[in-house]
């Protein structure tokens, strides 16, 4: 295979380099943060859940620490692991992470950090996290030109 170098005197623009490292995860992190924020705003607006303890409670009805920091940072190792998995193992991984998130949500309720309406079933959380993680993973693969 031959590689062609860009001539110094050429007027054409060199091809942009593909991002590497953490920069490849930035679009997925941004989408996770935005989608998480809007979903929280929607569900809190509908009265389905709320955060009794949250930073800047007088300003924000959502937990901005979770949606702007925890969620995007959590997506990096999750996406790295998913990139190393193939086929049905990815699905099992997504389902197990979603199950863990639903369990953590239940524990957060017990600690008073999170409150759902009385008729909430944590199966809804499990399904929601499965869709959320699957969507972010597919978006990450699409942005990086790989089939996820």
C-alpha positions as CSV (number, residue, x, y, z in Angstrom):
1,X,0.0,0.0,0.0
2,X,1.3,3.4,-0.9
3,X,0.8,6.5,1.2
4,X,0.8,9.9,-0.3
5,X,2.1,12.9,1.7
6,X,0.7,16.3,1.5
7,X,3.0,18.7,-0.4
8,X,4.1,21.7,1.4
9,X,3.4,24.1,-1.5
10,X,0.0,22.5,-2.4
11,X,-3.1,24.7,-2.1
12,X,-5.4,21.8,-1.3
13,X,-6.3,21.2,2.3
14,X,-4.9,18.1,4.1
15,X,-7.5,15.5,5.2
16,X,-8.6,16.0,8.8
17,X,-7.3,13.4,11.2
18,X,-9.8,11.1,12.9
19,X,-10.2,12.0,16.6
20,X,-8.6,9.6,19.0
21,X,-8.7,8.9,22.7
22,X,-11.4,10.7,24.8
23,X,-12.3,12.9,21.8
24,X,-14.0,9.9,20.2
25,X,-16.4,9.7,23.2
26,X,-17.3,13.4,23.3
27,X,-20.3,13.2,21.0
28,X,-21.8,10.3,22.9
29,X,-21.1,12.0,26.2
30,X,-22.8,15.2,25.0
31,X,-25.8,13.2,23.7
32,X,-26.0,11.3,27.0
33,X,-26.0,14.5,29.0
34,X,-28.5,16.3,26.8
35,X,-30.9,13.3,26.5
36,X,-30.6,12.6,30.3
37,X,-31.3,16.3,31.1
38,X,-34.4,16.4,28.8
39,X,-35.7,13.1,30.0
40,X,-35.4,14.3,33.6
41,X,-37.1,17.6,32.8
42,X,-39.9,15.8,31.1
43,X,-40.5,13.2,33.8
44,X,-40.2,15.7,36.6
45,X,-42.6,18.0,34.8
46,X,-45.1,15.2,34.5
47,X,-44.7,14.5,38.3
48,X,-43.4,11.0,37.8
49,X,-40.3,11.5,40.0
50,X,-38.3,14.2,41.7
51,X,-35.0,14.7,43.5
52,X,-35.5,15.9,47.1
53,X,-31.7,16.4,47.5
54,X,-29.9,18.0,44.6
55,X,-27.3,20.7,43.9
56,X,-28.8,24.2,43.3
57,X,-32.3,23.1,44.3
58,X,-33.6,26.6,44.2
59,X,-32.6,27.0,40.5
60,X,-32.9,23.5,39.0
61,X,-35.6,20.9,39.4
62,X,-33.3,18.2,38.1
63,X,-30.1,16.8,39.6
64,X,-27.6,18.6,37.4
65,X,-24.7,16.8,39.0
66,X,-26.0,13.5,37.7
67,X,-27.0,14.7,34.2
68,X,-24.0,16.9,33.5
69,X,-21.2,15.0,35.2
70,X,-22.0,11.4,36.4
71,X,-23.9,10.3,33.3
72,X,-21.4,11.4,30.6
73,X,-18.4,10.2,32.6
74,X,-20.1,6.8,33.2
75,X,-20.6,6.4,29.5
76,X,-16.9,6.3,28.7
77,X,-16.1,3.0,30.4
78,X,-19.4,1.6,29.4
79,X,-18.8,2.3,25.7
80,X,-15.2,1.0,26.0
81,X,-16.5,-2.3,27.4
82,X,-19.2,-2.5,24.7
83,X,-16.6,-1.9,21.9
84,X,-14.7,-5.0,23.1
85,X,-17.9,-7.2,23.2
86,X,-19.4,-8.9,20.2
87,X,-22.9,-9.9,19.3
88,X,-25.2,-11.2,22.0
89,X,-22.7,-10.4,24.7
90,X,-23.4,-6.7,24.1
91,X,-27.0,-7.3,24.6
92,X,-26.4,-9.2,27.9
93,X,-24.1,-6.4,29.0
94,X,-26.7,-3.7,28.3
95,X,-29.4,-5.7,30.1
96,X,-27.1,-6.3,33.1
97,X,-26.1,-2.6,33.4
98,X,-29.8,-1.6,33.0
99,X,-30.7,-4.1,35.8
100,X,-28.0,-2.6,38.0
101,X,-29.2,0.9,37.3
102,X,-32.7,0.0,38.3
103,X,-31.4,-1.6,41.5
104,X,-29.3,1.5,42.2
105,X,-32.4,3.7,41.6
106,X,-34.3,1.6,44.2
107,X,-31.4,2.1,46.7
108,X,-31.4,5.8,46.0
109,X,-35.1,5.9,46.8
110,X,-34.4,4.1,50.1
111,X,-31.7,6.7,51.0
112,X,-34.1,9.6,50.1
113,X,-32.2,10.9,47.1
114,X,-34.9,10.0,44.6
115,X,-38.7,9.7,44.8
116,X,-41.0,8.0,42.3
117,X,-44.8,8.2,42.2
118,X,-46.6,5.4,44.1
119,X,-47.5,3.3,41.0
120,X,-44.0,3.3,39.5
121,X,-42.6,-0.1,38.6
122,X,-38.8,-0.4,38.3
123,X,-39.3,-2.5,35.2
124,X,-39.9,0.9,33.6
125,X,-36.5,2.0,34.7
126,X,-34.9,-1.2,33.4
127,X,-36.5,-0.8,30.0
128,X,-35.7,2.9,29.9
129,X,-32.0,2.4,30.7
130,X,-31.8,-0.4,28.2
131,X,-33.1,1.9,25.4
132,X,-30.9,4.8,26.6
133,X,-27.7,2.8,26.7
134,X,-28.5,1.1,23.3
135,X,-29.2,4.5,21.7
136,X,-26.0,6.1,23.0
137,X,-24.0,3.0,21.9
138,X,-25.5,3.1,18.4
139,X,-24.8,6.8,18.2
140,X,-21.2,6.3,19.3
141,X,-20.7,3.7,16.7
142,X,-22.3,5.8,14.0
143,X,-20.2,8.9,14.9
144,X,-17.0,6.8,14.8
145,X,-17.9,5.0,11.6
146,X,-18.1,1.5,13.2
147,X,-20.9,-0.9,13.4
148,X,-21.9,-1.3,17.0
